[in-house]
Amino acid sequence: MESPTHSLPSLFKQLGLNNDPVSIDKFIATHSPLKPELHLADAFFWSESQAAFLRDEILDDADWAEVVDQLDVLMRKGRGV
């Protein structure tokens, strides 16, 4: 059986954020680029529960890790790149 895959909109929904394409683009544009040495989960704009979720998913190489990595890349480069 394949592991479930998640999309960027579903990650934003999981984080309690607006998950339509315009809102996602606006969020990334507003908060990027992240400094290279900053872990995504340590960024100032996450709530404690959002940061814990992001951190745990990466550390556990869990279900959401792939899309969290995708968000990390986008937050470093910006959405349009």
Sequence and secondary structure as in RCSB ss.txt:
>XXXX:A:sequence
MESPTHSLPSLFKQLGLNNDPVSIDKFIATHSPLKPELHLADAFFWSESQAAFLRDEILDDADWAEVVDQLDVLM
RKGRGV
>XXXX:A:secstr
       HHHHHHHTTS  SHHHHHHHHHHH    TTS GGGSTTS HHHHHHHHHHHHTT TTHHHHHHHHHHH
HH TT 
